Amino acid sequence: MSELHDPLHPSDAELSVEVETGTGALRLDLVRRLAAEALGTGLLIVAVIGSGIMASRLSSGDVGLQLLQNAAATTGALIGLILMFGEVSGAHFNPAVTLLDRWLGTTSNRDTGLYIVAQVVGGCLGAVLVNVMFELPAVEWSTKERSSPALWLSEVVATVTLLLLIQGCVRTGRAAVVPFAVGAWIGGAYWFTSSTSFANPAVTVARTLSDSFAGIAPASAPMFIAMQLVGVVVAFGLVRLFYPHNRSEDAS
């Protein structure tokens, strides 16, 4: 009976090709996957920063409406990007996602390191691109300070819940809903976390390059990233707590 497929207890091999827990069902070579991670992260940054700039210009003086517009655009972009690249590279677009996958044993050390480099480089290039698209300096360091214990705690919460959502969906046979679940969750987390849910070290680095509604001052970024990494550690423990077995472990 252990050889039968059990969607509620996927093996590490099955998880290793799923969206955001692996490196893509198409099993493409590393170069293609890295290109997808870089482009996907870059386009995510274009959506986050670009919608923030557009919202500020169209809804000047109404910060609540600006945040709503920024969140809506990010939600839609995330859904589209994960659908676009999920089978190609796993559509991580986030070093936190990649690190957790490594710790859970579904990606390799080589893929983890190179994915993170591709995500950070792609995100920074995306920030430069979106600045130019809106006729701003290609690199314009953000002056938006985001520094307080409440914001740092929010980044832990945002990262933990995002990662737990992804792993919970995939590890219970619902990988197909991940694009929609992640997009909707991030859209909501813009509103229920005081930090507006960065939850992504590559995105945090890239957002320092744009002095706009979605930016973060370089001096504020290190603590955001540190809290995101704390979130990865907490998420690892919670995944092991709530989803402790895989099919290979249960086989007898």
KEBA-465096 format. One record per residue (C-alpha): residue in one letter; y, x, z. Coordinates in nm, 2 decimals, always signed. Layout:
# KEBA-465096
<r><residuo>A</residuo><c2>Y</c2><c1>X</c1><c3>Z</c3></r>
...
# end
This chain:
# KEBA-465096
<r><residuo>M</residuo><c2>+0.00</c2><c1>+0.00</c1><c3>+0.00</c3></r>
<r><residuo>S</residuo><c2>+0.23</c2><c1>+0.30</c1><c3>+0.06</c3></r>
<r><residuo>E</residuo><c2>+0.26</c2><c1>+0.35</c1><c3>-0.32</c3></r>
<r><residuo>L</residuo><c2>+0.41</c2><c1>+0.01</c1><c3>-0.38</c3></r>
<r><residuo>H</residuo><c2>+0.79</c2><c1>+0.01</c1><c3>-0.44</c3></r>
<r><residuo>D</residuo><c2>+0.97</c2><c1>-0.12</c1><c3>-0.13</c3></r>
<r><residuo>P</residuo><c2>+1.34</c2><c1>-0.18</c1><c3>-0.20</c3></r>
<r><residuo>L</residuo><c2>+1.41</c2><c1>-0.20</c1><c3>+0.18</c3></r>
<r><residuo>H</residuo><c2>+1.27</c2><c1>+0.15</c1><c3>+0.23</c3></r>
<r><residuo>P</residuo><c2>+1.36</c2><c1>+0.37</c1><c3>-0.07</c3></r>
<r><residuo>S</residuo><c2>+1.24</c2><c1>+0.72</c1><c3>-0.07</c3></r>
<r><residuo>D</residuo><c2>+1.46</c2><c1>+1.03</c1><c3>-0.09</c3></r>
<r><residuo>A</residuo><c2>+1.36</c2><c1>+1.07</c1><c3>-0.45</c3></r>
<r><residuo>E</residuo><c2>+1.48</c2><c1>+0.71</c1><c3>-0.53</c3></r>
<r><residuo>L</residuo><c2>+1.80</c2><c1>+0.76</c1><c3>-0.33</c3></r>
<r><residuo>S</residuo><c2>+1.88</c2><c1>+1.08</c1><c3>-0.52</c3></r>
<r><residuo>V</residuo><c2>+1.95</c2><c1>+0.90</c1><c3>-0.84</c3></r>
<r><residuo>E</residuo><c2>+2.13</c2><c1>+0.60</c1><c3>-0.71</c3></r>
<r><residuo>V</residuo><c2>+2.50</c2><c1>+0.54</c1><c3>-0.72</c3></r>
<r><residuo>E</residuo><c2>+2.69</c2><c1>+0.73</c1><c3>-0.45</c3></r>
<r><residuo>T</residuo><c2>+2.38</c2><c1>+0.85</c1><c3>-0.27</c3></r>
<r><residuo>G</residuo><c2>+2.25</c2><c1>+1.06</c1><c3>-0.56</c3></r>
<r><residuo>T</residuo><c2>+2.36</c2><c1>+1.23</c1><c3>-0.88</c3></r>
<r><residuo>G</residuo><c2>+2.31</c2><c1>+0.96</c1><c3>-1.14</c3></r>
<r><residuo>A</residuo><c2>+2.01</c2><c1>+0.77</c1><c3>-1.29</c3></r>
<r><residuo>L</residuo><c2>+2.07</c2><c1>+0.93</c1><c3>-1.63</c3></r>
<r><residuo>R</residuo><c2>+1.97</c2><c1>+1.27</c1><c3>-1.48</c3></r>
<r><residuo>L</residuo><c2>+2.23</c2><c1>+1.45</c1><c3>-1.69</c3></r>
<r><residuo>D</residuo><c2>+2.29</c2><c1>+1.83</c1><c3>-1.68</c3></r>
<r><residuo>L</residuo><c2>+2.53</c2><c1>+1.96</c1><c3>-1.41</c3></r>
<r><residuo>V</residuo><c2>+2.82</c2><c1>+2.03</c1><c3>-1.65</c3></r>
<r><residuo>R</residuo><c2>+2.83</c2><c1>+1.67</c1><c3>-1.77</c3></r>
<r><residuo>R</residuo><c2>+2.81</c2><c1>+1.54</c1><c3>-1.41</c3></r>
<r><residuo>L</residuo><c2>+3.09</c2><c1>+1.77</c1><c3>-1.29</c3></r>
<r><residuo>A</residuo><c2>+3.31</c2><c1>+1.65</c1><c3>-1.58</c3></r>
<r><residuo>A</residuo><c2>+3.24</c2><c1>+1.29</c1><c3>-1.47</c3></r>
<r><residuo>E</residuo><c2>+3.33</c2><c1>+1.36</c1><c3>-1.11</c3></r>
<r><residuo>A</residuo><c2>+3.65</c2><c1>+1.54</c1><c3>-1.21</c3></r>
<r><residuo>L</residuo><c2>+3.76</c2><c1>+1.27</c1><c3>-1.45</c3></r>
<r><residuo>G</residuo><c2>+3.66</c2><c1>+0.99</c1><c3>-1.22</c3></r>
<r><residuo>T</residuo><c2>+3.85</c2><c1>+1.14</c1><c3>-0.92</c3></r>
<r><residuo>G</residuo><c2>+4.15</c2><c1>+1.21</c1><c3>-1.14</c3></r>
<r><residuo>L</residuo><c2>+4.16</c2><c1>+0.85</c1><c3>-1.27</c3></r>
<r><residuo>L</residuo><c2>+4.13</c2><c1>+0.72</c1><c3>-0.91</c3></r>
<r><residuo>I</residuo><c2>+4.43</c2><c1>+0.92</c1><c3>-0.82</c3></r>
<r><residuo>V</residuo><c2>+4.62</c2><c1>+0.79</c1><c3>-1.12</c3></r>
<r><residuo>A</residuo><c2>+4.54</c2><c1>+0.44</c1><c3>-1.00</c3></r>
<r><residuo>V</residuo><c2>+4.64</c2><c1>+0.51</c1><c3>-0.64</c3></r>
<r><residuo>I</residuo><c2>+4.96</c2><c1>+0.70</c1><c3>-0.71</c3></r>
<r><residuo>G</residuo><c2>+5.06</c2><c1>+0.52</c1><c3>-1.03</c3></r>
<r><residuo>S</residuo><c2>+5.03</c2><c1>+0.17</c1><c3>-0.87</c3></r>
<r><residuo>G</residuo><c2>+5.23</c2><c1>+0.30</c1><c3>-0.57</c3></r>
<r><residuo>I</residuo><c2>+5.51</c2><c1>+0.42</c1><c3>-0.80</c3></r>
<r><residuo>M</residuo><c2>+5.51</c2><c1>+0.10</c1><c3>-1.00</c3></r>
<r><residuo>A</residuo><c2>+5.51</c2><c1>-0.12</c1><c3>-0.69</c3></r>
<r><residuo>S</residuo><c2>+5.81</c2><c1>+0.07</c1><c3>-0.55</c3></r>
<r><residuo>R</residuo><c2>+6.00</c2><c1>+0.03</c1><c3>-0.87</c3></r>
<r><residuo>L</residuo><c2>+5.92</c2><c1>-0.34</c1><c3>-0.92</c3></r>
<r><residuo>S</residuo><c2>+5.93</c2><c1>-0.45</c1><c3>-0.56</c3></r>
<r><residuo>S</residuo><c2>+6.20</c2><c1>-0.23</c1><c3>-0.41</c3></r>
<r><residuo>G</residuo><c2>+6.27</c2><c1>-0.32</c1><c3>-0.05</c3></r>
<r><residuo>D</residuo><c2>+5.95</c2><c1>-0.52</c1><c3>+0.01</c3></r>
<r><residuo>V</residuo><c2>+5.70</c2><c1>-0.27</c1><c3>+0.16</c3></r>
<r><residuo>G</residuo><c2>+5.44</c2><c1>-0.54</c1><c3>+0.23</c3></r>
<r><residuo>L</residuo><c2>+5.44</c2><c1>-0.65</c1><c3>-0.14</c3></r>
<r><residuo>Q</residuo><c2>+5.42</c2><c1>-0.28</c1><c3>-0.25</c3></r>
<r><residuo>L</residuo><c2>+5.11</c2><c1>-0.23</c1><c3>-0.03</c3></r>
<r><residuo>L</residuo><c2>+4.95</c2><c1>-0.54</c1><c3>-0.17</c3></r>
<r><residuo>Q</residuo><c2>+5.01</c2><c1>-0.43</c1><c3>-0.52</c3></r>
<r><residuo>N</residuo><c2>+4.88</c2><c1>-0.08</c1><c3>-0.44</c3></r>
<r><residuo>A</residuo><c2>+4.57</c2><c1>-0.21</c1><c3>-0.28</c3></r>
<r><residuo>A</residuo><c2>+4.49</c2><c1>-0.46</c1><c3>-0.56</c3></r>
<r><residuo>A</residuo><c2>+4.52</c2><c1>-0.19</c1><c3>-0.82</c3></r>
<r><residuo>T</residuo><c2>+4.31</c2><c1>+0.06</c1><c3>-0.63</c3></r>
<r><residuo>T</residuo><c2>+4.04</c2><c1>-0.21</c1><c3>-0.57</c3></r>
<r><residuo>G</residuo><c2>+4.02</c2><c1>-0.28</c1><c3>-0.95</c3></r>
<r><residuo>A</residuo><c2>+4.02</c2><c1>+0.08</c1><c3>-1.04</c3></r>
<r><residuo>L</residuo><c2>+3.74</c2><c1>+0.17</c1><c3>-0.80</c3></r>
<r><residuo>I</residuo><c2>+3.52</c2><c1>-0.10</c1><c3>-0.92</c3></r>
<r><residuo>G</residuo><c2>+3.57</c2><c1>+0.00</c1><c3>-1.28</c3></r>
<r><residuo>L</residuo><c2>+3.53</c2><c1>+0.37</c1><c3>-1.22</c3></r>
<r><residuo>I</residuo><c2>+3.20</c2><c1>+0.33</c1><c3>-1.02</c3></r>
<r><residuo>L</residuo><c2>+3.07</c2><c1>+0.11</c1><c3>-1.30</c3></r>
<r><residuo>M</residuo><c2>+3.18</c2><c1>+0.37</c1><c3>-1.55</c3></r>
<r><residuo>F</residuo><c2>+3.03</c2><c1>+0.68</c1><c3>-1.40</c3></r>
<r><residuo>G</residuo><c2>+2.77</c2><c1>+0.55</c1><c3>-1.15</c3></r>
<r><residuo>E</residuo><c2>+2.48</c2><c1>+0.63</c1><c3>-1.37</c3></r>
<r><residuo>V</residuo><c2>+2.63</c2><c1>+0.95</c1><c3>-1.50</c3></r>
<r><residuo>S</residuo><c2>+2.71</c2><c1>+1.15</c1><c3>-1.18</c3></r>
<r><residuo>G</residuo><c2>+2.66</c2><c1>+0.90</c1><c3>-0.90</c3></r>
<r><residuo>A</residuo><c2>+3.03</c2><c1>+0.83</c1><c3>-0.89</c3></r>
<r><residuo>H</residuo><c2>+3.10</c2><c1>+1.00</c1><c3>-0.56</c3></r>
<r><residuo>F</residuo><c2>+3.47</c2><c1>+1.09</c1><c3>-0.63</c3></r>
<r><residuo>N</residuo><c2>+3.49</c2><c1>+1.18</c1><c3>-0.26</c3></r>
<r><residuo>P</residuo><c2>+3.38</c2><c1>+1.49</c1><c3>-0.08</c3></r>
<r><residuo>A</residuo><c2>+3.29</c2><c1>+1.28</c1><c3>+0.23</c3></r>
<r><residuo>V</residuo><c2>+3.04</c2><c1>+1.09</c1><c3>+0.02</c3></r>
<r><residuo>T</residuo><c2>+2.89</c2><c1>+1.41</c1><c3>-0.13</c3></r>
<r><residuo>L</residuo><c2>+2.87</c2><c1>+1.58</c1><c3>+0.21</c3></r>
<r><residuo>L</residuo><c2>+2.69</c2><c1>+1.29</c1><c3>+0.37</c3></r>
<r><residuo>D</residuo><c2>+2.44</c2><c1>+1.28</c1><c3>+0.08</c3></r>
<r><residuo>R</residuo><c2>+2.37</c2><c1>+1.65</c1><c3>+0.14</c3></r>
<r><residuo>W</residuo><c2>+2.31</c2><c1>+1.60</c1><c3>+0.51</c3></r>
<r><residuo>L</residuo><c2>+2.08</c2><c1>+1.31</c1><c3>+0.44</c3></r>
<r><residuo>G</residuo><c2>+1.88</c2><c1>+1.52</c1><c3>+0.19</c3></r>
<r><residuo>T</residuo><c2>+1.95</c2><c1>+1.34</c1><c3>-0.14</c3></r>
<r><residuo>T</residuo><c2>+2.16</c2><c1>+1.62</c1><c3>-0.31</c3></r>
<r><residuo>S</residuo><c2>+2.13</c2><c1>+2.00</c1><c3>-0.33</c3></r>
<r><residuo>N</residuo><c2>+2.36</c2><c1>+2.27</c1><c3>-0.19</c3></r>
<r><residuo>R</residuo><c2>+2.46</c2><c1>+2.37</c1><c3>-0.54</c3></r>
<r><residuo>D</residuo><c2>+2.55</c2><c1>+2.01</c1><c3>-0.65</c3></r>
<r><residuo>T</residuo><c2>+2.74</c2><c1>+1.95</c1><c3>-0.32</c3></r>
<r><residuo>G</residuo><c2>+2.96</c2><c1>+2.25</c1><c3>-0.35</c3></r>
<r><residuo>L</residuo><c2>+3.04</c2><c1>+2.21</c1><c3>-0.72</c3></r>
<r><residuo>Y</residuo><c2>+3.09</c2><c1>+1.83</c1><c3>-0.69</c3></r>
<r><residuo>I</residuo><c2>+3.35</c2><c1>+1.89</c1><c3>-0.42</c3></r>
<r><residuo>V</residuo><c2>+3.53</c2><c1>+2.15</c1><c3>-0.63</c3></r>
<r><residuo>A</residuo><c2>+3.53</c2><c1>+1.91</c1><c3>-0.92</c3></r>
<r><residuo>Q</residuo><c2>+3.66</c2><c1>+1.63</c1><c3>-0.71</c3></r>
<r><residuo>V</residuo><c2>+3.95</c2><c1>+1.83</c1><c3>-0.57</c3></r>
<r><residuo>V</residuo><c2>+4.05</c2><c1>+1.98</c1><c3>-0.90</c3></r>
<r><residuo>G</residuo><c2>+4.02</c2><c1>+1.65</c1><c3>-1.08</c3></r>
<r><residuo>G</residuo><c2>+4.22</c2><c1>+1.47</c1><c3>-0.82</c3></r>
<r><residuo>C</residuo><c2>+4.50</c2><c1>+1.73</c1><c3>-0.83</c3></r>
<r><residuo>L</residuo><c2>+4.51</c2><c1>+1.71</c1><c3>-1.21</c3></r>
<r><residuo>G</residuo><c2>+4.52</c2><c1>+1.33</c1><c3>-1.19</c3></r>
<r><residuo>A</residuo><c2>+4.83</c2><c1>+1.36</c1><c3>-0.96</c3></r>
<r><residuo>V</residuo><c2>+5.00</c2><c1>+1.59</c1><c3>-1.21</c3></r>
<r><residuo>L</residuo><c2>+4.92</c2><c1>+1.35</c1><c3>-1.49</c3></r>
<r><residuo>V</residuo><c2>+5.05</c2><c1>+1.04</c1><c3>-1.31</c3></r>
<r><residuo>N</residuo><c2>+5.37</c2><c1>+1.21</c1><c3>-1.21</c3></r>
<r><residuo>V</residuo><c2>+5.44</c2><c1>+1.30</c1><c3>-1.58</c3></r>
<r><residuo>M</residuo><c2>+5.34</c2><c1>+0.94</c1><c3>-1.69</c3></r>
<r><residuo>F</residuo><c2>+5.62</c2><c1>+0.81</c1><c3>-1.47</c3></r>
<r><residuo>E</residuo><c2>+5.88</c2><c1>+1.08</c1><c3>-1.57</c3></r>
<r><residuo>L</residuo><c2>+5.86</c2><c1>+1.26</c1><c3>-1.24</c3></r>
<r><residuo>P</residuo><c2>+5.82</c2><c1>+1.64</c1><c3>-1.19</c3></r>
<r><residuo>A</residuo><c2>+5.46</c2><c1>+1.74</c1><c3>-1.26</c3></r>
<r><residuo>V</residuo><c2>+5.43</c2><c1>+1.86</c1><c3>-0.90</c3></r>
<r><residuo>E</residuo><c2>+5.65</c2><c1>+1.70</c1><c3>-0.64</c3></r>
<r><residuo>W</residuo><c2>+5.55</c2><c1>+1.78</c1><c3>-0.29</c3></r>
<r><residuo>S</residuo><c2>+5.54</c2><c1>+1.46</c1><c3>-0.08</c3></r>
<r><residuo>T</residuo><c2>+5.78</c2><c1>+1.43</c1><c3>+0.21</c3></r>
<r><residuo>K</residuo><c2>+5.60</c2><c1>+1.12</c1><c3>+0.36</c3></r>
<r><residuo>E</residuo><c2>+5.50</c2><c1>+1.22</c1><c3>+0.71</c3></r>
<r><residuo>R</residuo><c2>+5.18</c2><c1>+1.06</c1><c3>+0.83</c3></r>
<r><residuo>S</residuo><c2>+5.10</c2><c1>+1.21</c1><c3>+1.17</c3></r>
<r><residuo>S</residuo><c2>+5.00</c2><c1>+1.03</c1><c3>+1.49</c3></r>
<r><residuo>P</residuo><c2>+4.68</c2><c1>+0.97</c1><c3>+1.70</c3></r>
<r><residuo>A</residuo><c2>+4.66</c2><c1>+0.62</c1><c3>+1.57</c3></r>
<r><residuo>L</residuo><c2>+4.66</c2><c1>+0.73</c1><c3>+1.21</c3></r>
<r><residuo>W</residuo><c2>+4.40</c2><c1>+1.00</c1><c3>+1.28</c3></r>
<r><residuo>L</residuo><c2>+4.17</c2><c1>+0.74</c1><c3>+1.45</c3></r>
<r><residuo>S</residuo><c2>+4.22</c2><c1>+0.51</c1><c3>+1.16</c3></r>
<r><residuo>E</residuo><c2>+4.09</c2><c1>+0.78</c1><c3>+0.92</c3></r>
<r><residuo>V</residuo><c2>+3.78</c2><c1>+0.82</c1><c3>+1.13</c3></r>
<r><residuo>V</residuo><c2>+3.72</c2><c1>+0.45</c1><c3>+1.12</c3></r>
<r><residuo>A</residuo><c2>+3.80</c2><c1>+0.42</c1><c3>+0.75</c3></r>
<r><residuo>T</residuo><c2>+3.56</c2><c1>+0.70</c1><c3>+0.66</c3></r>
<r><residuo>V</residuo><c2>+3.28</c2><c1>+0.59</c1><c3>+0.88</c3></r>
<r><residuo>T</residuo><c2>+3.28</c2><c1>+0.23</c1><c3>+0.76</c3></r>
<r><residuo>L</residuo><c2>+3.31</c2><c1>+0.33</c1><c3>+0.39</c3></r>
<r><residuo>L</residuo><c2>+3.01</c2><c1>+0.56</c1><c3>+0.42</c3></r>
<r><residuo>L</residuo><c2>+2.81</c2><c1>+0.31</c1><c3>+0.62</c3></r>
<r><residuo>L</residuo><c2>+2.88</c2><c1>+0.04</c1><c3>+0.36</c3></r>
<r><residuo>I</residuo><c2>+2.76</c2><c1>+0.26</c1><c3>+0.07</c3></r>
<r><residuo>Q</residuo><c2>+2.44</c2><c1>+0.38</c1><c3>+0.25</c3></r>
<r><residuo>G</residuo><c2>+2.37</c2><c1>+0.03</c1><c3>+0.38</c3></r>
<r><residuo>C</residuo><c2>+2.38</c2><c1>-0.13</c1><c3>+0.04</c3></r>
<r><residuo>V</residuo><c2>+2.18</c2><c1>+0.14</c1><c3>-0.13</c3></r>
<r><residuo>R</residuo><c2>+1.92</c2><c1>+0.18</c1><c3>+0.14</c3></r>
<r><residuo>T</residuo><c2>+1.85</c2><c1>-0.19</c1><c3>+0.14</c3></r>
<r><residuo>G</residuo><c2>+1.79</c2><c1>-0.23</c1><c3>-0.23</c3></r>
<r><residuo>R</residuo><c2>+2.14</c2><c1>-0.35</c1><c3>-0.32</c3></r>
<r><residuo>A</residuo><c2>+2.28</c2><c1>-0.05</c1><c3>-0.52</c3></r>
<r><residuo>A</residuo><c2>+2.40</c2><c1>-0.29</c1><c3>-0.79</c3></r>
<r><residuo>V</residuo><c2>+2.67</c2><c1>-0.43</c1><c3>-0.56</c3></r>
<r><residuo>V</residuo><c2>+2.81</c2><c1>-0.09</c1><c3>-0.45</c3></r>
<r><residuo>P</residuo><c2>+3.10</c2><c1>-0.09</c1><c3>-0.71</c3></r>
<r><residuo>F</residuo><c2>+3.22</c2><c1>-0.43</c1><c3>-0.59</c3></r>
<r><residuo>A</residuo><c2>+3.15</c2><c1>-0.37</c1><c3>-0.22</c3></r>
<r><residuo>V</residuo><c2>+3.33</c2><c1>-0.04</c1><c3>-0.22</c3></r>
<r><residuo>G</residuo><c2>+3.63</c2><c1>-0.17</c1><c3>-0.42</c3></r>
<r><residuo>A</residuo><c2>+3.67</c2><c1>-0.47</c1><c3>-0.20</c3></r>
<r><residuo>W</residuo><c2>+3.63</c2><c1>-0.28</c1><c3>+0.12</c3></r>
<r><residuo>I</residuo><c2>+3.89</c2><c1>-0.02</c1><c3>+0.03</c3></r>
<r><residuo>G</residuo><c2>+4.13</c2><c1>-0.29</c1><c3>-0.08</c3></r>
<r><residuo>G</residuo><c2>+4.09</c2><c1>-0.46</c1><c3>+0.26</c3></r>
<r><residuo>A</residuo><c2>+4.10</c2><c1>-0.13</c1><c3>+0.45</c3></r>
<r><residuo>Y</residuo><c2>+4.45</c2><c1>-0.07</c1><c3>+0.31</c3></r>
<r><residuo>W</residuo><c2>+4.55</c2><c1>-0.35</c1><c3>+0.54</c3></r>
<r><residuo>F</residuo><c2>+4.33</c2><c1>-0.33</c1><c3>+0.85</c3></r>
<r><residuo>T</residuo><c2>+4.38</c2><c1>+0.05</c1><c3>+0.91</c3></r>
<r><residuo>S</residuo><c2>+4.72</c2><c1>+0.19</c1><c3>+1.01</c3></r>
<r><residuo>S</residuo><c2>+4.66</c2><c1>+0.49</c1><c3>+0.78</c3></r>
<r><residuo>T</residuo><c2>+4.60</c2><c1>+0.27</c1><c3>+0.48</c3></r>
<r><residuo>S</residuo><c2>+4.25</c2><c1>+0.41</c1><c3>+0.45</c3></r>
<r><residuo>F</residuo><c2>+4.26</c2><c1>+0.74</c1><c3>+0.26</c3></r>
<r><residuo>A</residuo><c2>+3.89</c2><c1>+0.81</c1><c3>+0.37</c3></r>
<r><residuo>N</residuo><c2>+3.87</c2><c1>+1.09</c1><c3>+0.11</c3></r>
<r><residuo>P</residuo><c2>+3.96</c2><c1>+1.46</c1><c3>+0.14</c3></r>
<r><residuo>A</residuo><c2>+4.01</c2><c1>+1.51</c1><c3>-0.24</c3></r>
<r><residuo>V</residuo><c2>+4.24</c2><c1>+1.21</c1><c3>-0.25</c3></r>
<r><residuo>T</residuo><c2>+4.43</c2><c1>+1.34</c1><c3>+0.05</c3></r>
<r><residuo>V</residuo><c2>+4.49</c2><c1>+1.68</c1><c3>-0.11</c3></r>
<r><residuo>A</residuo><c2>+4.59</c2><c1>+1.52</c1><c3>-0.44</c3></r>
<r><residuo>R</residuo><c2>+4.84</c2><c1>+1.28</c1><c3>-0.27</c3></r>
<r><residuo>T</residuo><c2>+5.04</c2><c1>+1.57</c1><c3>-0.13</c3></r>
<r><residuo>L</residuo><c2>+5.15</c2><c1>+1.65</c1><c3>-0.49</c3></r>
<r><residuo>S</residuo><c2>+5.35</c2><c1>+1.32</c1><c3>-0.54</c3></r>
<r><residuo>D</residuo><c2>+5.66</c2><c1>+1.23</c1><c3>-0.34</c3></r>
<r><residuo>S</residuo><c2>+5.60</c2><c1>+0.86</c1><c3>-0.38</c3></r>
<r><residuo>F</residuo><c2>+5.48</c2><c1>+0.55</c1><c3>-0.19</c3></r>
<r><residuo>A</residuo><c2>+5.12</c2><c1>+0.68</c1><c3>-0.19</c3></r>
<r><residuo>G</residuo><c2>+5.20</c2><c1>+1.03</c1><c3>-0.10</c3></r>
<r><residuo>I</residuo><c2>+5.13</c2><c1>+1.23</c1><c3>+0.22</c3></r>
<r><residuo>A</residuo><c2>+5.32</c2><c1>+1.54</c1><c3>+0.33</c3></r>
<r><residuo>P</residuo><c2>+5.12</c2><c1>+1.86</c1><c3>+0.30</c3></r>
<r><residuo>A</residuo><c2>+5.17</c2><c1>+1.92</c1><c3>+0.68</c3></r>
<r><residuo>S</residuo><c2>+5.00</c2><c1>+1.59</c1><c3>+0.75</c3></r>
<r><residuo>A</residuo><c2>+4.70</c2><c1>+1.64</c1><c3>+0.53</c3></r>
<r><residuo>P</residuo><c2>+4.49</c2><c1>+1.88</c1><c3>+0.74</c3></r>
<r><residuo>M</residuo><c2>+4.45</c2><c1>+1.64</c1><c3>+1.03</c3></r>
<r><residuo>F</residuo><c2>+4.37</c2><c1>+1.36</c1><c3>+0.79</c3></r>
<r><residuo>I</residuo><c2>+4.10</c2><c1>+1.57</c1><c3>+0.63</c3></r>
<r><residuo>A</residuo><c2>+3.97</c2><c1>+1.69</c1><c3>+0.97</c3></r>
<r><residuo>M</residuo><c2>+3.93</c2><c1>+1.32</c1><c3>+1.09</c3></r>
<r><residuo>Q</residuo><c2>+3.76</c2><c1>+1.23</c1><c3>+0.76</c3></r>
<r><residuo>L</residuo><c2>+3.50</c2><c1>+1.51</c1><c3>+0.83</c3></r>
<r><residuo>V</residuo><c2>+3.46</c2><c1>+1.37</c1><c3>+1.18</c3></r>
<r><residuo>G</residuo><c2>+3.39</c2><c1>+1.04</c1><c3>+1.02</c3></r>
<r><residuo>V</residuo><c2>+3.12</c2><c1>+1.20</c1><c3>+0.81</c3></r>
<r><residuo>V</residuo><c2>+2.94</c2><c1>+1.33</c1><c3>+1.12</c3></r>
<r><residuo>V</residuo><c2>+2.96</c2><c1>+0.98</c1><c3>+1.29</c3></r>
<r><residuo>A</residuo><c2>+2.84</c2><c1>+0.81</c1><c3>+0.98</c3></r>
<r><residuo>F</residuo><c2>+2.54</c2><c1>+1.04</c1><c3>+0.96</c3></r>
<r><residuo>G</residuo><c2>+2.43</c2><c1>+0.94</c1><c3>+1.30</c3></r>
<r><residuo>L</residuo><c2>+2.48</c2><c1>+0.57</c1><c3>+1.23</c3></r>
<r><residuo>V</residuo><c2>+2.28</c2><c1>+0.59</c1><c3>+0.91</c3></r>
<r><residuo>R</residuo><c2>+2.00</c2><c1>+0.75</c1><c3>+1.10</c3></r>
<r><residuo>L</residuo><c2>+2.03</c2><c1>+0.49</c1><c3>+1.37</c3></r>
<r><residuo>F</residuo><c2>+2.04</c2><c1>+0.18</c1><c3>+1.14</c3></r>
<r><residuo>Y</residuo><c2>+1.83</c2><c1>+0.30</c1><c3>+0.85</c3></r>
<r><residuo>P</residuo><c2>+1.58</c2><c1>+0.54</c1><c3>+1.01</c3></r>
<r><residuo>H</residuo><c2>+1.29</c2><c1>+0.54</c1><c3>+0.77</c3></r>
<r><residuo>N</residuo><c2>+1.23</c2><c1>+0.60</c1><c3>+0.41</c3></r>
<r><residuo>R</residuo><c2>+0.92</c2><c1>+0.53</c1><c3>+0.21</c3></r>
<r><residuo>S</residuo><c2>+0.80</c2><c1>+0.89</c1><c3>+0.21</c3></r>
<r><residuo>E</residuo><c2>+0.83</c2><c1>+0.91</c1><c3>+0.59</c3></r>
<r><residuo>D</residuo><c2>+0.63</c2><c1>+0.59</c1><c3>+0.63</c3></r>
<r><residuo>A</residuo><c2>+0.35</c2><c1>+0.69</c1><c3>+0.39</c3></r>
<r><residuo>S</residuo><c2>+0.02</c2><c1>+0.74</c1><c3>+0.55</c3></r>
# end
